[in-house]
Amino acid sequence: MNYTYLDCLASFGVGGAHPGGLKLTKRILSREYINQETSILDVGCGTGQTSAYIAEKYRCSVTSLDSNNTMLMKAKQRFLSLKLPINSVYGSAENLPFPDGLFDFILSESVTSFTDVPLALREFTRVLKPKGVLLAIEMVLEDLPSKEEVKRTLDFYGVSQFFTESQWHNLFKMAGFKQIGVEKFKQFDEDENENDLDSASDFLLSETIDDRLLDIFEKHEYLTKIYRDKLGYCIFRCS
């Protein structure tokens, strides 16, 4: 069996796999007006760490969606153990199983890059309310690696293309978003994070983990370090 990077995340049950982890999620959400009447879709919810935080903090309507059955099962287990009334749905970002204009917010934490991006963004605009907001943390190409480096990294992560900040901006515009805000994300200082629970890794391990998945995890760590000046991350707020 040829495992993928996403298979690795699912087996290790990595919560907060996106850059900045739960700490960055909290910062992003703290800027928004969210109350008990708010409806939020967590696209690519993974093991449900973010969804659980939102439901506990804001007591609002949370829907968690993922296309990986292992991830979704672990998310449901988390919600059940915490007694949180979160709607867990199997589905893809490119074909959201929801009616038009349902959500106030969509949260995509390093997820949209792994989809058919134009199609997923059109789906986001479809299911958002007229004044709804997309909050997305996404990979951004900041420097031009060699063609070999690009191919190797694309193949590893299973994505079709890396986009620059301006390309992301154009994609959001084409999908129908009118206002697009962007903030470059810089990794928090490691010393500051050392004893920070929000920055600690969150794992819901599968019972058995193939050694090949450990190799994938290590390669991800390696690629993150060697391409840190070429592949960055941005926080996009689109409405």
PASEBA-1860 file (N, C-alpha, C; in nm, 3 decimals):
! residues 239
1> MNYTYLDC> 0.084/-0.120/0.000/0.000/0.000/0.000/0.087/0.125/0.000 ~ 0.055/0.219/-0.086/0.128/0.345/-0.091/0.057/0.449/-0.005 ~ 0.115/0.478/0.109/0.053/0.574/0.201/0.079/0.718/0.155 ~ -0.012/0.807/0.190/0.002/0.949/0.159/0.025/1.028/0.286 ~ 0.058/1.154/0.270/0.075/1.243/0.385/-0.054/1.251/0.467 ~ -0.169/1.254/0.398/-0.297/1.260/0.469/-0.325/1.130/0.544 ~ -0.281/1.016/0.489/-0.292/0.890/0.563/-0.211/0.896/0.692 ~ -0.096/0.960/0.684/-0.010/0.976/0.801/-0.080/1.058/0.909
9> LASFGVGG> -0.138/1.171/0.869/-0.210/1.254/0.966/-0.325/1.178/1.031 ~ -0.395/1.099/0.950/-0.510/1.024/1.001/-0.466/0.917/1.101 ~ -0.360/0.844/1.071/-0.315/0.736/1.160/-0.263/0.790/1.292 ~ -0.190/0.900/1.285/-0.140/0.961/1.408/-0.248/1.044/1.478 ~ -0.356/1.075/1.403/-0.465/1.153/1.461/-0.418/1.290/1.505 ~ -0.342/1.356/1.418/-0.282/1.484/1.454/-0.389/1.593/1.459 ~ -0.405/1.652/1.575/-0.494/1.766/1.590/-0.413/1.894/1.579 ~ -0.469/1.996/1.514/-0.394/2.121/1.498/-0.273/2.102/1.411
17> AHPGGLKL> -0.287/2.024/1.302/-0.172/1.999/1.215/-0.132/2.122/1.137 ~ -0.221/2.219/1.127/-0.189/2.340/1.052/-0.087/2.426/1.128 ~ -0.011/2.509/1.057/0.086/2.596/1.123/0.019/2.685/1.229 ~ 0.086/2.698/1.341/0.031/2.781/1.448/-0.058/2.706/1.543 ~ -0.110/2.591/1.499/-0.192/2.507/1.585/-0.313/2.579/1.645 ~ -0.359/2.528/1.757/-0.478/2.582/1.822/-0.457/2.727/1.866 ~ -0.334/2.762/1.899/-0.307/2.899/1.942/-0.342/2.999/1.832 ~ -0.303/2.970/1.709/-0.336/3.058/1.598/-0.486/3.058/1.571
25> TKRILSRE> -0.549/2.942/1.580/-0.695/2.933/1.562/-0.767/3.025/1.659 ~ -0.728/3.019/1.785/-0.791/3.104/1.886/-0.774/3.252/1.854 ~ -0.655/3.288/1.807/-0.628/3.428/1.773/-0.715/3.474/1.658 ~ -0.728/3.392/1.557/-0.809/3.427/1.441/-0.956/3.445/1.480 ~ -1.008/3.350/1.558/-1.149/3.353/1.595/-1.180/3.467/1.692 ~ -1.083/3.506/1.773/-1.106/3.612/1.872/-1.136/3.747/1.807 ~ -1.102/3.761/1.679/-1.126/3.887/1.609/-1.268/3.896/1.553 ~ -1.338/3.783/1.554/-1.470/3.778/1.493/-1.580/3.789/1.598
33> YINQETSI> -1.699/3.833/1.552/-1.815/3.835/1.641/-1.887/3.702/1.627 ~ -1.878/3.621/1.731/-1.939/3.488/1.732/-2.023/3.475/1.858 ~ -2.149/3.437/1.840/-2.235/3.413/1.956/-2.311/3.282/1.937 ~ -2.407/3.254/2.023/-2.477/3.126/2.020/-2.562/3.108/1.895 ~ -2.590/3.217/1.823/-2.670/3.208/1.701/-2.583/3.183/1.577 ~ -2.453/3.187/1.593/-2.361/3.173/1.480/-2.352/3.027/1.435 ~ -2.343/3.007/1.304/-2.324/2.872/1.249/-2.188/2.867/1.179 ~ -2.109/2.765/1.214/-1.971/2.753/1.163/-1.950/2.616/1.102
41> LDVGCGTG> -1.888/2.614/0.984/-1.848/2.490/0.919/-1.696/2.478/0.928 ~ -1.650/2.370/0.988/-1.507/2.339/0.997/-1.476/2.238/0.887 ~ -1.422/2.288/0.775/-1.393/2.202/0.660/-1.260/2.130/0.681 ~ -1.260/1.999/0.658/-1.138/1.922/0.683/-1.109/1.924/0.832 ~ -1.206/1.886/0.912/-1.199/1.902/1.058/-1.094/1.814/1.123 ~ -1.046/1.711/1.052/-0.948/1.622/1.112/-1.004/1.551/1.234 ~ -0.929/1.550/1.342/-0.975/1.482/1.464/-1.065/1.569/1.550 ~ -1.099/1.687/1.501/-1.200/1.769/1.568/-1.152/1.861/1.677
49> QTSAYIAE> -1.021/1.885/1.686/-0.970/1.971/1.792/-1.029/2.112/1.783 ~ -1.027/2.170/1.663/-1.079/2.306/1.646/-1.229/2.310/1.669 ~ -1.302/2.216/1.612/-1.448/2.214/1.628/-1.486/2.205/1.776 ~ -1.416/2.120/1.850/-1.445/2.105/1.992/-1.419/2.236/2.067 ~ -1.309/2.303/2.034/-1.279/2.432/2.098/-1.391/2.533/2.071 ~ -1.434/2.543/1.945/-1.538/2.641/1.909/-1.667/2.612/1.984 ~ -1.708/2.485/1.986/-1.833/2.448/2.052/-1.828/2.477/2.202 ~ -1.713/2.451/2.264/-1.700/2.476/2.408/-1.691/2.624/2.440
57> KYRCSVTS> -1.619/2.698/2.357/-1.595/2.840/2.383/-1.717/2.926/2.352 ~ -1.780/2.902/2.236/-1.883/2.993/2.188/-2.025/2.938/2.200 ~ -2.039/2.809/2.226/-2.171/2.745/2.239/-2.258/2.772/2.118 ~ -2.197/2.772/2.001/-2.270/2.799/1.878/-2.286/2.669/1.798 ~ -2.353/2.679/1.684/-2.374/2.563/1.598/-2.248/2.532/1.518 ~ -2.193/2.412/1.537/-2.070/2.371/1.468/-2.097/2.246/1.384 ~ -2.056/2.252/1.259/-2.062/2.136/1.171/-1.920/2.101/1.130 ~ -1.882/1.976/1.148/-1.747/1.930/1.116/-1.752/1.835/0.997
65> LDSNNTML> -1.672/1.865/0.895/-1.673/1.784/0.773/-1.533/1.735/0.741 ~ -1.525/1.607/0.702/-1.396/1.554/0.656/-1.423/1.442/0.557 ~ -1.327/1.423/0.465/-1.340/1.318/0.364/-1.260/1.195/0.400 ~ -1.199/1.196/0.518/-1.120/1.081/0.564/-1.196/1.013/0.678 ~ -1.237/0.889/0.656/-1.318/0.819/0.755/-1.248/0.801/0.889 ~ -1.117/0.777/0.885/-1.042/0.760/1.009/-1.043/0.889/1.091 ~ -1.017/1.000/1.025/-1.021/1.129/1.093/-1.159/1.156/1.152 ~ -1.262/1.133/1.072/-1.398/1.163/1.116/-1.438/1.076/1.234
73> MKAKQRFL> -1.397/0.950/1.233/-1.427/0.861/1.344/-1.362/0.913/1.473 ~ -1.237/0.959/1.462/-1.167/1.011/1.580/-1.229/1.142/1.628 ~ -1.278/1.223/1.533/-1.346/1.347/1.571/-1.474/1.315/1.648 ~ -1.551/1.219/1.598/-1.676/1.180/1.666/-1.649/1.128/1.806 ~ -1.541/1.052/1.822/-1.504/1.001/1.954/-1.471/1.116/2.048 ~ -1.401/1.217/1.995/-1.367/1.334/2.077/-1.493/1.407/2.122 ~ -1.585/1.431/2.027/-1.707/1.504/2.058/-1.793/1.428/2.159 ~ -1.798/1.296/2.143/-1.877/1.213/2.234/-1.821/1.217/2.375
81> SLKLPINS> -1.687/1.209/2.385/-1.625/1.210/2.518/-1.643/1.344/2.588 ~ -1.654/1.451/2.510/-1.672/1.585/2.567/-1.819/1.625/2.575 ~ -1.908/1.536/2.526/-2.053/1.560/2.526/-2.088/1.689/2.452 ~ -2.031/1.703/2.332/-2.054/1.822/2.251/-2.148/1.789/2.135 ~ -2.253/1.870/2.116/-2.353/1.843/2.011/-2.308/1.893/1.874 ~ -2.199/1.836/1.824/-2.143/1.880/1.696/-2.190/1.786/1.586 ~ -2.234/1.844/1.476/-2.280/1.767/1.361/-2.159/1.723/1.279 ~ -2.129/1.593/1.276/-2.014/1.539/1.204/-2.061/1.481/1.071
89> VYGSAENL> -2.001/1.527/0.962/-2.049/1.490/0.829/-1.932/1.442/0.743 ~ -1.954/1.330/0.673/-1.856/1.284/0.576/-1.884/1.354/0.443 ~ -1.780/1.410/0.381/-1.800/1.477/0.254/-1.675/1.550/0.211 ~ -1.676/1.600/0.088/-1.560/1.669/0.032/-1.588/1.818/0.019 ~ -1.482/1.896/0.021/-1.494/2.041/0.006/-1.546/2.078/-0.132 ~ -1.518/1.993/-0.230/-1.559/2.023/-0.368/-1.706/1.993/-0.394 ~ -1.770/1.923/-0.302/-1.911/1.888/-0.319/-1.978/1.887/-0.182 ~ -1.993/2.003/-0.122/-2.043/2.013/0.014/-2.190/1.969/0.021
97> PFPDGLFD> -2.222/1.878/0.113/-2.358/1.825/0.123/-2.450/1.914/0.206 ~ -2.454/2.043/0.171/-2.533/2.140/0.245/-2.608/2.231/0.149 ~ -2.722/2.285/0.192/-2.796/2.379/0.108/-2.724/2.514/0.099 ~ -2.767/2.596/0.007/-2.709/2.730/-0.012/-2.731/2.817/0.112 ~ -2.635/2.906/0.138/-2.651/3.010/0.238/-2.676/2.962/0.380 ~ -2.605/2.857/0.423/-2.632/2.798/0.554/-2.543/2.851/0.666 ~ -2.418/2.887/0.634/-2.319/2.915/0.738/-2.278/3.062/0.745 ~ -2.249/3.106/0.869/-2.194/3.240/0.891/-2.043/3.242/0.867
105> FILSESVT> -1.977/3.131/0.904/-1.832/3.120/0.887/-1.796/2.982/0.831 ~ -1.693/2.981/0.749/-1.626/2.856/0.713/-1.481/2.869/0.756 ~ -1.432/2.768/0.824/-1.294/2.765/0.869/-1.221/2.656/0.792 ~ -1.113/2.695/0.725/-1.032/2.600/0.648/-0.887/2.614/0.691 ~ -0.842/2.519/0.773/-0.708/2.529/0.830/-0.612/2.438/0.754 ~ -0.544/2.498/0.656/-0.449/2.424/0.573/-0.518/2.303/0.508 ~ -0.636/2.330/0.452/-0.719/2.227/0.391/-0.743/2.254/0.242 ~ -0.775/2.377/0.207/-0.815/2.408/0.070/-0.705/2.374/-0.030
113> SFTDVPLA> -0.580/2.389/0.010/-0.467/2.356/-0.079/-0.470/2.212/-0.127 ~ -0.532/2.123/-0.048/-0.536/1.981/-0.080/-0.658/1.942/-0.164 ~ -0.733/2.042/-0.211/-0.854/2.016/-0.288/-0.837/2.064/-0.432 ~ -0.941/2.045/-0.511/-0.952/2.115/-0.639/-0.993/2.257/-0.602 ~ -0.895/2.346/-0.593/-0.914/2.475/-0.526/-1.027/2.559/-0.586 ~ -1.032/2.585/-0.717/-1.142/2.667/-0.770/-1.280/2.609/-0.739 ~ -1.291/2.476/-0.748/-1.420/2.412/-0.721/-1.457/2.423/-0.574 ~ -1.362/2.400/-0.485/-1.389/2.410/-0.342/-1.429/2.552/-0.303
121> LREFTRVL> -1.360/2.652/-0.357/-1.392/2.791/-0.323/-1.532/2.830/-0.371 ~ -1.572/2.780/-0.486/-1.708/2.808/-0.534/-1.811/2.745/-0.440 ~ -1.780/2.627/-0.389/-1.869/2.563/-0.293/-1.876/2.643/-0.162 ~ -1.762/2.697/-0.120/-1.761/2.779/0.001/-1.854/2.900/-0.014 ~ -1.843/2.969/-0.126/-1.929/3.086/-0.147/-2.075/3.045/-0.154 ~ -2.102/2.928/-0.207/-2.241/2.882/-0.221/-2.307/2.860/-0.085 ~ -2.235/2.795/0.008/-2.298/2.758/0.135/-2.285/2.867/0.242 ~ -2.210/2.972/0.214/-2.202/3.085/0.307/-2.324/3.175/0.293
129> KPKGVLLA> -2.364/3.236/0.403/-2.469/3.336/0.399/-2.418/3.458/0.322 ~ -2.508/3.548/0.277/-2.464/3.665/0.199/-2.352/3.746/0.264 ~ -2.352/3.755/0.396/-2.246/3.828/0.466/-2.150/3.733/0.538 ~ -2.148/3.608/0.491/-2.063/3.508/0.554/-1.916/3.531/0.526 ~ -1.831/3.464/0.607/-1.686/3.485/0.602/-1.613/3.351/0.594 ~ -1.515/3.347/0.504/-1.422/3.235/0.498/-1.293/3.273/0.568 ~ -1.251/3.192/0.664/-1.123/3.210/0.732/-1.034/3.093/0.693 ~ -0.925/3.122/0.624/-0.842/3.015/0.569/-0.695/3.037/0.599
137> IEMVLEDL> -0.628/2.931/0.643/-0.483/2.931/0.660/-0.429/2.842/0.549 ~ -0.350/2.898/0.458/-0.309/2.820/0.341/-0.160/2.837/0.309 ~ -0.104/2.733/0.246/0.034/2.738/0.198/0.046/2.841/0.087 ~ 0.156/2.918/0.091/0.180/3.022/-0.008/0.324/3.011/-0.057 ~ 0.339/3.012/-0.188/0.472/3.007/-0.249/0.536/3.145/-0.239 ~ 0.649/3.154/-0.166/0.714/3.282/-0.144/0.841/3.300/-0.226 ~ 0.900/3.191/-0.268/1.022/3.195/-0.350/1.006/3.089/-0.458 ~ 1.089/3.093/-0.559/1.078/2.998/-0.668/1.179/2.885/-0.652
145> PSKEEVKR> 1.133/2.770/-0.600/1.222/2.654/-0.592/1.249/2.600/-0.733 ~ 1.342/2.509/-0.744/1.367/2.445/-0.873/1.249/2.357/-0.910 ~ 1.238/2.322/-1.038/1.129/2.237/-1.083/1.131/2.102/-1.012 ~ 1.251/2.052/-0.986/1.265/1.925/-0.917/1.212/1.934/-0.773 ~ 1.245/2.045/-0.706/1.196/2.066/-0.570/1.045/2.076/-0.566 ~ 0.990/2.151/-0.662/0.845/2.168/-0.668/0.776/2.034/-0.688 ~ 0.823/1.957/-0.786/0.760/1.828/-0.815/0.769/1.733/-0.696 ~ 0.885/1.729/-0.633/0.905/1.640/-0.519/0.809/1.676/-0.404
153> TLDFYGVS> 0.793/1.804/-0.380/0.708/1.848/-0.269/0.561/1.833/-0.302 ~ 0.522/1.865/-0.426/0.383/1.845/-0.469/0.344/1.699/-0.458 ~ 0.432/1.612/-0.505/0.404/1.468/-0.501/0.390/1.419/-0.357 ~ 0.475/1.470/-0.270/0.471/1.425/-0.130/0.339/1.464/-0.064 ~ 0.298/1.589/-0.082/0.176/1.637/-0.015/0.048/1.602/-0.092 ~ 0.063/1.560/-0.218/-0.054/1.523/-0.295/-0.138/1.641/-0.338 ~ -0.073/1.755/-0.361/-0.144/1.872/-0.410/-0.102/1.897/-0.555 ~ -0.190/1.965/-0.630/-0.164/1.982/-0.773/-0.076/2.102/-0.804
161> QFFTESQW> -0.078/2.203/-0.714/-0.005/2.326/-0.743/0.013/2.407/-0.616 ~ 0.124/2.481/-0.608/0.142/2.580/-0.502/0.107/2.717/-0.559 ~ 0.040/2.799/-0.480/-0.002/2.931/-0.527/0.072/3.041/-0.453 ~ 0.101/3.150/-0.524/0.154/3.269/-0.460/0.039/3.344/-0.392 ~ 0.073/3.444/-0.314/-0.030/3.523/-0.247/-0.124/3.589/-0.349 ~ -0.067/3.643/-0.456/-0.151/3.709/-0.557/-0.239/3.608/-0.631 ~ -0.188/3.487/-0.652/-0.271/3.384/-0.716/-0.387/3.342/-0.627 ~ -0.361/3.330/-0.498/-0.471/3.302/-0.404/-0.575/3.413/-0.410
169> HNLFKMAG> -0.528/3.536/-0.411/-0.619/3.651/-0.416/-0.709/3.642/-0.539 ~ -0.651/3.610/-0.652/-0.729/3.597/-0.776/-0.829/3.482/-0.769 ~ -0.789/3.372/-0.708/-0.878/3.258/-0.694/-0.999/3.292/-0.607 ~ -0.975/3.365/-0.498/-1.086/3.408/-0.412/-1.180/3.500/-0.488 ~ -1.124/3.592/-0.565/-1.205/3.685/-0.644/-1.291/3.609/-0.745 ~ -1.229/3.515/-0.814/-1.300/3.436/-0.915/-1.414/3.355/-0.855 ~ -1.398/3.317/-0.728/-1.501/3.238/-0.661/-1.617/3.324/-0.613 ~ -1.601/3.456/-0.620/-1.710/3.545/-0.583/-1.691/3.624/-0.456
177> FKQIGVEK> -1.576/3.609/-0.390/-1.551/3.688/-0.270/-1.515/3.831/-0.311 ~ -1.568/3.928/-0.239/-1.547/4.069/-0.273/-1.437/4.133/-0.190 ~ -1.431/4.099/-0.062/-1.333/4.158/0.028/-1.237/4.048/0.073 ~ -1.109/4.070/0.048/-1.008/3.969/0.080/-0.896/4.032/0.161 ~ -0.888/3.992/0.285/-0.780/4.039/0.371/-0.675/3.931/0.384 ~ -0.551/3.971/0.401/-0.443/3.873/0.410/-0.342/3.914/0.517 ~ -0.294/3.815/0.589/-0.192/3.837/0.692/-0.089/3.726/0.679 ~ 0.036/3.763/0.667/0.142/3.662/0.660/0.161/3.601/0.798
185> FKQFDEDE> 0.173/3.469/0.799/0.192/3.399/0.925/0.339/3.369/0.946 ~ 0.389/3.407/1.063/0.526/3.374/1.103/0.520/3.280/1.222 ~ 0.596/3.175/1.216/0.599/3.078/1.325/0.627/3.149/1.456 ~ 0.552/3.113/1.562/0.576/3.173/1.692/0.714/3.134/1.744 ~ 0.768/3.218/1.825/0.900/3.192/1.881/0.900/3.059/1.958 ~ 0.996/2.973/1.929/0.996/2.839/1.988/1.006/2.842/2.140 ~ 1.082/2.936/2.192/1.095/2.944/2.338/0.963/2.982/2.402 ~ 0.888/3.069/2.334/0.758/3.112/2.386/0.660/2.995/2.389
193> NENDLDSA> 0.674/2.903/2.292/0.581/2.792/2.279/0.614/2.673/2.367 ~ 0.732/2.671/2.423/0.781/2.550/2.486/0.686/2.494/2.591 ~ 0.629/2.580/2.676/0.540/2.535/2.782/0.396/2.577/2.758 ~ 0.361/2.598/2.632/0.229/2.645/2.595/0.144/2.527/2.551 ~ 0.038/2.496/2.627/-0.046/2.381/2.595/-0.113/2.396/2.459 ~ -0.146/2.519/2.419/-0.211/2.540/2.290/-0.119/2.513/2.173 ~ 0.010/2.513/2.199/0.107/2.487/2.093/0.156/2.342/2.093 ~ 0.117/2.267/2.195/0.160/2.128/2.205/0.086/2.042/2.103
201> SDFLLSET> 0.153/1.937/2.057/0.090/1.846/1.961/-0.022/1.768/2.027 ~ -0.127/1.745/1.949/-0.244/1.672/1.996/-0.256/1.547/1.909 ~ -0.250/1.428/1.970/-0.252/1.304/1.893/-0.363/1.211/1.942 ~ -0.435/1.151/1.847/-0.529/1.043/1.874/-0.483/0.924/1.789 ~ -0.391/0.845/1.845/-0.322/0.742/1.769/-0.412/0.625/1.734 ~ -0.394/0.571/1.612/-0.459/0.446/1.575/-0.392/0.332/1.652 ~ -0.461/0.218/1.662/-0.409/0.106/1.740/-0.279/0.052/1.682 ~ -0.271/0.047/1.549/-0.148/0.003/1.484/-0.105/0.108/1.382
209> IDDRLLDI> 0.024/0.136/1.379/0.078/0.236/1.286/0.196/0.174/1.211 ~ 0.183/0.169/1.081/0.287/0.113/0.995/0.414/0.199/1.004 ~ 0.530/0.135/1.005/0.657/0.208/1.011/0.672/0.306/0.895 ~ 0.611/0.273/0.781/0.620/0.362/0.665/0.553/0.497/0.693 ~ 0.454/0.497/0.781/0.389/0.623/0.818/0.482/0.709/0.903 ~ 0.565/0.645/0.984/0.666/0.719/1.061/0.764/0.787/0.967 ~ 0.800/0.717/0.860/0.892/0.774/0.761/0.830/0.899/0.696 ~ 0.699/0.894/0.667/0.630/1.008/0.606/0.629/1.126/0.702
217> FEKHEYLT> 0.604/1.098/0.829/0.601/1.204/0.930/0.738/1.272/0.938 ~ 0.844/1.192/0.937/0.979/1.247/0.944/1.013/1.328/0.819 ~ 0.967/1.282/0.703/0.994/1.356/0.580/0.921/1.490/0.580 ~ 0.801/1.493/0.634/0.728/1.620/0.646/0.806/1.719/0.730 ~ 0.859/1.672/0.843/0.938/1.759/0.930/1.061/1.811/0.855 ~ 1.123/1.725/0.777/1.242/1.762/0.699/1.207/1.868/0.594 ~ 1.100/1.845/0.518/1.059/1.940/0.414/1.021/2.074/0.473 ~ 0.955/2.071/0.589/0.915/2.195/0.656/1.037/2.282/0.686
225> KIYRDKLG> 1.146/2.218/0.727/1.266/2.293/0.763/1.341/2.345/0.640 ~ 1.359/2.261/0.539/1.442/2.303/0.426/1.371/2.401/0.332 ~ 1.238/2.402/0.335/1.164/2.494/0.247/1.096/2.607/0.324 ~ 1.141/2.632/0.446/1.074/2.731/0.530/1.081/2.871/0.471 ~ 1.180/2.900/0.385/1.190/3.031/0.322/1.126/3.034/0.184 ~ 1.079/2.921/0.137/1.018/2.916/0.004/0.868/2.890/0.009 ~ 0.826/2.812/0.109/0.684/2.786/0.129/0.641/2.847/0.261 ~ 0.561/2.951/0.253/0.511/3.014/0.373/0.363/2.988/0.390
233> YCIFRCS> 0.302/3.064/0.481/0.159/3.050/0.507/0.098/3.188/0.523 ~ -0.026/3.201/0.477/-0.100/3.324/0.496/-0.237/3.294/0.559 ~ -0.286/3.390/0.632/-0.422/3.384/0.685/-0.508/3.472/0.598 ~ -0.609/3.414/0.536/-0.699/3.490/0.447/-0.836/3.505/0.516 ~ -0.889/3.626/0.507/-1.027/3.651/0.553/-1.107/3.701/0.433 ~ -1.201/3.620/0.387/-1.271/3.651/0.263/-1.422/3.661/0.289 ~ -1.483/3.764/0.233/-1.627/3.781/0.249/-1.687/3.841/0.122
END
